[in-house]
Amino acid sequence: MMMSRKLLLLLLLLTATAAMAFGQNCIRRCGNIDVPYPFGIEPGCYRDGFDLSCNVTESKLYAGNIEIIGMDVLNGQARVYKRISWDCHDPIAPSKESIAMDLTGSPFTFSDTRNKFTAIGCDTIALFVGSTDQSYSTGCVSICNDNTTFSNGSCFGAGCCQTSILPGLQFFNITFSSTGHKDISWDNPCSFAFLVDGSWYSFRTTDLNETDFYDRNDGRVPMVLDWSIGDVGCEEARQNSTSYACRSNNSRCLNATNGIGYLCNCSSGYQGNPYVEGGCEDIDECTDRNTYPCHGSCTNLPGSYLCACPKGMRGNPHEECFPSSERSSEPSSPDPCILFLFLIFE
């Protein structure tokens, strides 16, 4: 009897803990940014290692000292702000600031598919030094002078250069070099370098005007971080039902493509948050004819839908239904079976 009572208390405790993590009492928004589980702000409202903080006064969301400006549970990504590195040449008082960023010990890695290492300047050698299991470095060179023709949107070495980074990186530092400052002018004495969301940045010729680019963006640019669960893949993670993160029915596990660990998605035909019980809900395709076209009668099914031409109509209901009495404009082909019999008995 005593054992049964202890077991009941344990089950109630586990249920209460789960309710706190996934329930209505957790703050799920900071400013205008949603905070979906496995992330959370209050103790008990997030998965271990996914705790965030909300500056209520400024309505800003942070992971440590990194400002988060967007969360994407479906793709396992977060959009964040990061300071710009700069190097301004002045023969009397040169100045520079090289920015480093360290994600070690967090679930985040720098997205190799979304970000580009970018440098701006007319005598700029920008180096990106990162680390995985081994040291890694890349960089790009931007050269220009009074005879250079610039073009907005062009970033191929004349005033602006870009390069990709390796996957799996959790640390980087940016440094500068030059060809001796022989190609700079007082109009563009500064070099800038940063890791940036490639879809956000497009070079402008005015970016070379002194500190115009830096000032216009308040000294920061957006970048994308990938995140994943744990340090094992799906096959091994499923073996531990207690720690396995894909909690909802109709969810599936995907191995991380950037670094280690895994992600959870809702199964096809479902949407929502796969990291919480009951988080993946059926999509009613019949209410969204633009995404799920149906020109006939539509019946929603669990994880799918049925589309059929109405009685007396025919055709492809996903494209067009027309009266069965209408003759097709295309010439009919002879039935292959009839043709075969004709050849045999001729």
HELIX and SHEET records of a PDB file:
HELIX    1   1 MET A    2  PHE A   22  1                                  21    
HELIX    2   2 THR A  205  LEU A  208  5                                   4    
HELIX    3   3 ASP A  212  ARG A  216  1                                   5    
HELIX    4   4 CYS A  234  ALA A  237  1                                   4    
HELIX    5   5 GLU A  285  THR A  287  5                                   3    
HELIX    6   6 PRO A  336  PHE A  345  1                                  10    
SHEET    1   A 2 ARG A  29  CYS A  30  0                                        
SHEET    2   A 2 ILE A  33  ASP A  34 -1                                        
SHEET    1   B 6 SER A  53  ASN A  55  0                                        
SHEET    2   B 6 LYS A  60  ALA A  63 -1                                        
SHEET    3   B 6 ILE A  66  ASP A  72 -1                                        
SHEET    4   B 6 GLN A  77  ARG A  83 -1                                        
SHEET    5   B 6 ARG A 220  TRP A 227 -1                                        
SHEET    6   B 6 PHE A 108  PHE A 110 -1                                        
SHEET    1   C 5 SER A  95  GLU A  97  0                                        
SHEET    2   C 5 SER A  85  CYS A  88 -1                                        
SHEET    3   C 5 CYS A 190  ASP A 197 -1                                        
SHEET    4   C 5 ASN A 115  ILE A 120 -1                                        
SHEET    5   C 5 CYS A 160  THR A 163 -1                                        
SHEET    1   D 4 ALA A 100  ASP A 102  0                                        
SHEET    2   D 4 PHE A 171  SER A 177 -1                                        
SHEET    3   D 4 ASP A 123  SER A 131 -1                                        
SHEET    4   D 4 SER A 135  ILE A 143 -1                                        
SHEET    1   E 2 SER A 251  ASN A 255  0                                        
SHEET    2   E 2 TYR A 262  CYS A 266 -1                                        
SHEET    1   F 2 TYR A 270  GLY A 272  0                                        
SHEET    2   F 2 CYS A 280  ASP A 282 -1                                        
SHEET    1   G 2 SER A 297  LEU A 301  0                                        
SHEET    2   G 2 SER A 304  ALA A 308 -1                                        
SHEET    1   H 2 MET A 313  ASN A 316  0                                        
SHEET    2   H 2 GLU A 320  PRO A 323 -1                                        
END                                                                             
